[in-house]
Amino acid sequence: MNHKKHERVLPSRCKPDPTKRRSGNQRQLDPASTIRSAATRSRVLPTAVPMSGAGLTCVTGSCPSLASCWSVRLFCGYVAVDFENVPKPDSPDVMTIQLIVTHAGGAHKDDFLACSLLAHLHGVPIQRRDPTEEDLANPAVCVVDIGGVHDPELKNFDHHQFPRDAPPLCALSLVLQNMGLYDDALAFCAWLRPAEWLDTLGPNETAKLMEIPRAALGSLNSPLDMTLLNRFASHKELDTDSPVYQVMCMVGEDIVNYLRTLRQRLDYLKEHAQYWTIETDGEPIQALFLEQSEAIAADPSFGIHAFIENEGKEDEMQAMVYPDRRGDGYGLSRYNDSQRLDFSQIESHENVRFAHKRGFVAKVSTKDPTQLKELLRLAVVSEVG
């Protein structure tokens, strides 16, 4: 669906008064960072339009889901950003969201990620406090991981009131359900189910379900986890000027874009992927082949693993052959690190540009399917130890 771009008309000449302090929405920024900031607020790529004779650049854009419109004015080294959400009649968010409320104190992945999705979608402040009755009754306020209520129509997304034997749904699960993305997220985001388990069942039960030692859970935490959660927890309120809020918008944007573009890629692979059977001295090798195309040039291998799993062929497949994003040939890689292939065996072949010493991937110059199949055959390990 095409959405009309909203633009603001700016005066031909704007000069800040040096005797006055800059207002809250004016900061000294370079044009590149300004455009990135605008994109963070609106979740779309902005369009910059130089205005001749004025030393001024007007940047405008819109958000498809909410008809959000914004403009960025650059003048004399300063930037003023105007941003507003205008609900679309055909949007599921007819009521414009004004605020996100989540609990104070320690932060966890589920409330951080749930708020990241909502911040990306709505671009409104986040307050870390107890919700009021008015908050819970107001559909313009998203109440996340607190409040004891799950009511999507009123934008209440708490799970703590669920019975002990309820499915392990956390606040993030409820927000994804409300966005219509939960099923795809559960199918294609391997991190979601452990996040649900950890938040609802605790670390001991999570470790059992993951079939790993309890101590291993702590080993999986990184400085990124600790820093983002600690910084998020240290604020009582975050808005679009906060670096933490801007990172949260990026996280939310990446999750949404991954899930929505993945569904499109799966449809593409359903139509264009080919299955090859490579005869060997023993059991044949099964490979998925994807032909070069401009439609997938930006990230040719994206979605292949998810597609194979979605097609129920994860126990049959050993190899993947896909266009090389860095060159003009193809990439050969093991599916699920199948030990039946070792691409270091073909590193000296004239068509091989690179073969990893560990044998799990190779880059080749040939585009000929017959030669590609031969390279796969040569990479087969005669006996798997």
C-alpha positions as CSV (number, residue, x, y, z in Angstrom):
1,M,0.0,0.0,0.0
2,N,1.3,3.4,-0.9
3,H,1.3,6.1,1.8
4,K,1.4,9.7,1.1
5,K,4.4,11.5,2.3
6,H,3.7,14.5,4.7
7,E,6.0,17.5,4.2
8,R,6.3,20.7,6.2
9,V,7.0,24.0,4.4
10,L,9.9,25.8,6.0
11,P,10.8,29.5,5.8
12,S,13.4,30.4,3.2
13,R,15.8,31.6,5.9
14,C,16.1,30.6,9.5
15,K,18.7,32.0,12.0
16,P,18.9,31.0,15.6
17,D,19.2,33.9,18.1
18,P,22.7,33.5,19.7
19,T,21.5,35.3,22.8
20,K,18.9,32.7,23.6
21,R,19.4,29.1,24.8
22,R,18.5,26.4,22.3
23,S,15.2,24.8,23.0
24,G,14.9,21.2,23.9
25,N,14.4,20.0,20.3
26,Q,17.5,21.8,18.9
27,R,20.9,20.3,19.1
28,Q,24.2,21.0,17.3
29,L,24.5,18.0,14.9
30,D,26.0,17.3,11.5
31,P,23.5,16.5,8.7
32,A,24.4,12.8,8.5
33,S,23.7,12.2,12.2
34,T,20.5,14.3,11.9
35,I,19.2,12.1,9.1
36,R,20.1,9.0,11.1
37,S,18.2,10.4,14.1
38,A,15.2,11.2,12.0
39,A,15.2,7.7,10.6
40,T,15.3,6.3,14.1
41,R,12.3,8.3,15.0
42,S,10.3,7.5,11.9
43,R,11.6,4.0,11.1
44,V,11.9,4.9,7.4
45,L,14.7,6.1,5.2
46,P,14.5,9.9,5.0
47,T,14.7,12.0,1.9
48,A,16.9,15.1,2.0
49,V,15.9,18.0,-0.2
50,P,18.4,20.9,-0.4
51,M,16.8,24.3,-0.5
52,S,18.8,26.6,-2.7
53,G,19.8,30.0,-1.6
54,A,19.0,29.4,2.0
55,G,21.8,27.1,3.3
56,L,19.0,24.9,4.5
57,T,18.1,21.2,4.1
58,C,14.7,19.9,4.7
59,V,14.4,16.2,5.6
60,T,10.9,14.6,5.5
61,G,9.5,11.2,5.9
62,S,6.6,9.1,7.0
63,C,5.9,5.9,8.9
64,P,3.6,3.5,7.0
65,S,1.9,1.8,10.0
66,L,0.9,5.0,11.8
67,A,1.2,7.7,9.1
68,S,3.8,9.3,11.3
69,C,5.2,12.4,9.7
70,W,8.3,14.3,10.6
71,S,10.6,17.0,9.3
72,V,14.1,18.0,10.2
73,R,15.4,21.5,9.7
74,L,19.1,22.1,9.4
75,F,20.3,25.7,9.7
76,C,23.5,27.3,11.0
77,G,24.8,24.0,12.4
78,Y,21.6,23.4,14.4
79,V,18.7,21.0,13.9
80,A,15.1,21.3,14.9
81,V,13.0,18.1,14.6
82,D,9.2,18.1,14.3
83,F,7.5,14.7,14.8
84,E,3.9,13.7,15.1
85,N,1.9,10.5,14.7
86,V,-1.4,10.8,12.7
87,P,-3.5,7.6,13.0
88,K,-4.5,6.1,9.7
89,P,-8.2,5.0,9.3
90,D,-7.1,1.6,8.1
91,S,-4.4,1.1,10.7
92,P,-4.7,-1.4,13.6
93,D,-3.4,1.5,15.8
94,V,-6.3,3.9,15.2
95,M,-5.7,5.2,18.8
96,T,-2.4,7.0,18.7
97,I,-0.1,5.6,21.4
98,Q,1.1,8.4,23.7
99,L,3.2,6.6,26.4
100,I,4.8,3.3,27.3
101,V,4.9,2.3,31.0
102,T,6.9,-0.5,32.4
103,H,8.2,-1.5,35.9
104,A,11.0,0.2,37.7
105,G,13.9,-1.7,39.3
106,G,15.9,-4.4,37.5
107,A,15.3,-4.9,33.8
108,H,15.1,-8.2,32.0
109,K,15.2,-9.1,28.3
110,D,11.5,-9.6,28.0
111,D,10.5,-6.0,29.1
112,F,13.5,-4.5,27.3
113,L,12.6,-6.2,24.0
114,A,8.9,-5.6,24.4
115,C,9.5,-1.9,25.0
116,S,12.0,-1.8,22.1
117,L,9.3,-3.1,19.7
118,L,6.8,-0.5,21.0
119,A,9.3,2.3,20.9
120,H,10.1,1.5,17.3
121,L,6.4,1.4,16.4
122,H,5.2,4.5,18.2
123,G,8.2,6.7,19.0
124,V,6.8,7.8,22.4
125,P,8.4,8.1,25.8
126,I,9.0,5.2,28.2
127,Q,8.3,5.6,31.9
128,R,9.6,3.1,34.4
129,R,7.1,3.2,37.3
130,D,3.9,1.5,38.6
131,P,0.9,2.1,36.4
132,T,-2.1,3.9,37.6
133,E,-5.7,2.8,37.1
134,E,-6.0,5.5,34.5
135,D,-3.0,4.1,32.7
136,L,-4.6,0.6,32.6
137,A,-7.9,2.0,31.3
138,N,-6.3,4.2,28.7
139,P,-5.7,2.5,25.3
140,A,-3.2,5.3,24.4
141,V,-0.9,4.0,27.2
142,C,1.0,0.7,26.7
143,V,1.5,-1.0,30.0
144,V,4.2,-3.6,29.8
145,D,5.2,-6.4,32.2
146,I,3.4,-4.8,35.1
147,G,-0.2,-4.1,36.1
148,G,-1.6,-7.6,36.4
149,V,-3.7,-7.3,33.2
150,H,-3.5,-8.7,29.7
151,D,-5.9,-6.8,27.5
152,P,-4.6,-6.1,24.0
153,E,-7.4,-3.7,23.2
154,L,-6.3,-1.6,26.2
155,K,-2.6,-2.2,25.4
156,N,-2.0,-4.0,28.7
157,F,0.7,-6.6,28.3
158,D,1.4,-8.3,31.6
159,H,1.8,-12.0,32.2
160,H,2.5,-12.3,35.9
161,Q,-1.2,-12.9,36.7
162,F,-1.3,-16.1,34.5
163,P,-1.8,-19.4,36.4
164,R,1.2,-21.5,37.2
165,D,0.4,-24.1,34.5
166,A,-0.2,-21.5,31.8
167,P,2.0,-21.6,28.6
168,P,5.3,-19.8,29.2
169,L,4.4,-16.4,27.7
170,C,6.2,-13.3,28.7
171,A,5.5,-9.6,28.0
172,L,7.5,-9.8,24.8
173,S,5.3,-12.8,23.7
174,L,2.2,-10.7,24.3
175,V,3.4,-7.7,22.4
176,L,4.5,-9.9,19.4
177,Q,1.1,-11.6,19.5
178,N,-0.6,-8.1,19.3
179,M,1.6,-7.2,16.3
180,G,0.7,-10.5,14.5
181,L,4.4,-11.6,14.5
182,Y,4.5,-14.2,17.3
183,D,4.1,-17.3,15.3
184,D,6.8,-16.3,12.9
185,A,9.0,-15.2,15.8
186,L,8.6,-18.5,17.5
187,A,9.3,-20.4,14.4
188,F,12.3,-18.4,13.2
189,C,13.9,-16.7,16.2
190,A,15.7,-19.4,18.2
191,W,16.3,-17.0,21.1
192,L,12.6,-16.4,21.8
193,R,11.6,-19.7,23.5
194,P,14.6,-19.6,25.9
195,A,13.7,-16.0,26.7
196,E,10.2,-17.0,27.5
197,W,11.3,-19.9,29.7
198,L,13.9,-17.8,31.6
199,D,11.4,-15.1,32.4
200,T,8.5,-17.4,33.3
201,L,10.1,-20.6,34.6
202,G,13.4,-19.5,36.0
203,P,17.0,-20.5,35.3
204,N,16.9,-24.0,36.7
205,E,13.9,-25.2,34.6
206,T,15.2,-23.3,31.5
207,A,18.5,-25.1,31.7
208,K,16.7,-28.4,31.9
209,L,14.6,-27.6,28.9
210,M,17.7,-26.4,26.9
211,E,19.5,-29.6,28.0
212,I,22.5,-27.6,29.2
213,P,24.2,-27.2,32.7
214,R,22.7,-24.5,34.9
215,A,26.0,-22.7,35.0
216,A,26.1,-22.5,31.2
217,L,23.3,-20.0,31.3
218,G,25.5,-17.4,32.9
219,S,28.2,-18.0,30.4
220,L,25.8,-17.0,27.6
221,N,25.5,-13.5,28.9
222,S,27.6,-10.9,27.2
223,P,28.6,-7.3,28.1
224,L,26.0,-6.2,25.6
225,D,23.3,-7.8,27.6
226,M,24.5,-6.4,30.9
227,T,25.2,-2.9,29.7
228,L,21.9,-2.4,27.8
229,L,19.8,-3.8,30.7
230,N,21.7,-1.9,33.3
231,R,21.4,1.4,31.4
232,F,17.7,0.8,30.7
233,A,17.1,0.1,34.4
234,S,18.9,3.2,35.5
235,H,16.4,5.6,33.9
236,K,13.0,6.6,35.2
237,E,12.1,8.0,31.8
238,L,13.5,7.6,28.3
239,D,12.6,9.6,25.2
240,T,13.9,10.0,21.7
241,D,16.8,12.1,22.8
242,S,18.2,9.3,25.0
243,P,20.9,7.1,23.4
244,V,19.5,4.1,25.2
245,Y,16.1,4.8,23.6
246,Q,17.6,5.2,20.2
247,V,19.4,1.8,20.5
248,M,16.1,0.3,21.6
249,C,14.4,1.6,18.5
250,M,17.2,0.0,16.4
251,V,16.6,-3.3,18.2
252,G,12.9,-3.2,17.7
253,E,13.3,-2.2,14.1
254,D,15.7,-5.1,13.3
255,I,13.3,-7.6,14.9
256,V,10.3,-6.3,12.9
257,N,12.3,-6.0,9.7
258,Y,13.8,-9.5,10.1
259,L,10.4,-11.2,10.6
260,R,8.6,-9.3,7.9
261,T,11.3,-9.6,5.3
262,L,11.9,-13.2,6.2
263,R,8.3,-14.1,5.4
264,Q,8.8,-12.5,2.0
265,R,12.1,-14.4,1.5
266,L,10.5,-17.7,2.4
267,D,7.9,-17.1,-0.3
268,Y,10.7,-16.3,-2.8
269,L,12.7,-19.4,-1.9
270,K,9.6,-21.6,-2.2
271,E,9.4,-20.5,-5.8
272,H,13.1,-20.4,-6.8
273,A,15.1,-22.8,-4.6
274,Q,16.3,-26.0,-6.3
275,Y,17.2,-29.3,-4.6
276,W,20.3,-31.1,-5.9
277,T,21.2,-34.8,-5.3
278,I,25.0,-35.3,-5.5
279,E,25.9,-38.9,-6.2
280,T,28.9,-40.2,-4.1
281,D,30.5,-43.6,-3.5
282,G,28.1,-44.0,-0.6
283,E,24.9,-42.2,0.4
284,P,24.1,-39.2,-1.9
285,I,24.5,-35.7,-0.7
286,Q,21.5,-33.4,-0.7
287,A,22.0,-29.7,-1.4
288,L,19.9,-26.6,-1.8
289,F,20.8,-24.4,-4.7
290,L,19.7,-20.7,-5.2
291,E,20.4,-19.0,-8.5
292,Q,21.8,-15.5,-8.7
293,S,19.2,-12.7,-8.9
294,E,19.0,-9.0,-8.4
295,A,16.0,-9.7,-6.1
296,I,18.3,-11.2,-3.4
297,A,21.6,-9.6,-4.3
298,A,21.8,-7.6,-1.0
299,D,21.8,-10.8,1.2
300,P,21.6,-13.9,-0.9
301,S,21.9,-16.5,1.9
302,F,19.2,-14.8,4.1
303,G,16.4,-17.1,5.1
304,I,17.9,-20.3,3.7
305,H,18.2,-22.1,7.1
306,A,14.7,-21.0,8.1
307,F,13.4,-22.2,4.7
308,I,14.9,-25.7,5.0
309,E,13.5,-26.1,8.5
310,N,10.1,-24.7,7.4
311,E,10.0,-27.3,4.6
312,G,10.8,-30.1,7.0
313,K,14.0,-31.0,5.2
314,E,16.5,-30.3,8.1
315,D,17.3,-34.0,8.4
316,E,17.8,-34.5,4.7
317,M,20.0,-31.5,3.7
318,Q,23.8,-31.4,4.0
319,A,24.9,-28.5,1.8
320,M,23.8,-25.0,0.6
321,V,24.9,-23.3,-2.6
322,Y,24.0,-19.6,-2.9
323,P,25.3,-16.4,-4.7
324,D,28.4,-14.9,-3.1
325,R,27.6,-11.5,-1.8
326,R,31.3,-10.5,-1.9
327,G,32.1,-11.7,-5.4
328,D,30.7,-12.9,-8.7
329,G,30.5,-16.6,-8.0
330,Y,28.9,-18.8,-5.3
331,G,29.3,-19.7,-1.7
332,L,29.3,-23.4,-0.7
333,S,28.6,-24.2,2.9
334,R,27.6,-27.0,5.2
335,Y,24.0,-27.1,6.4
336,N,23.9,-27.5,10.2
337,D,27.7,-28.1,10.0
338,S,27.2,-31.5,8.4
339,Q,30.4,-33.5,8.8
340,R,29.9,-35.2,5.4
341,L,31.5,-32.2,3.7
342,D,34.9,-30.7,4.2
343,F,35.5,-27.8,1.8
344,S,39.2,-27.5,2.7
345,Q,39.6,-30.6,0.5
346,I,39.0,-28.4,-2.6
347,E,41.1,-25.3,-1.6
348,S,43.6,-26.0,-4.4
349,H,41.0,-26.3,-7.1
350,E,41.2,-23.6,-9.9
351,N,37.6,-22.5,-9.3
352,V,38.0,-22.0,-5.6
353,R,38.8,-18.5,-4.4
354,F,38.7,-19.4,-0.7
355,A,38.1,-22.5,1.5
356,H,38.1,-22.2,5.2
357,K,40.7,-24.4,7.0
358,R,38.0,-25.8,9.2
359,G,36.1,-26.9,6.1
360,F,32.7,-25.4,6.7
361,V,32.6,-22.9,3.8
362,A,34.1,-22.1,0.5
363,K,33.8,-19.3,-2.1
364,V,34.1,-20.3,-5.8
365,S,34.3,-18.3,-9.0
366,T,32.3,-20.7,-11.2
367,K,28.6,-20.2,-12.0
368,D,28.2,-23.4,-13.9
369,P,25.8,-25.8,-12.1
370,T,27.7,-28.8,-13.4
371,Q,31.0,-27.5,-12.0
372,L,29.3,-26.5,-8.7
373,K,28.0,-30.0,-8.3
374,E,31.4,-31.4,-9.0
375,L,32.9,-29.2,-6.3
376,L,30.4,-30.5,-3.9
377,R,31.2,-34.1,-4.8
378,L,34.9,-33.4,-4.4
379,A,34.3,-32.0,-0.9
380,V,32.5,-35.1,0.3
381,V,34.3,-36.9,3.2
382,S,34.7,-40.5,2.4
383,E,34.3,-41.6,6.0
384,V,32.9,-39.5,8.8
385,G,34.8,-40.3,12.0
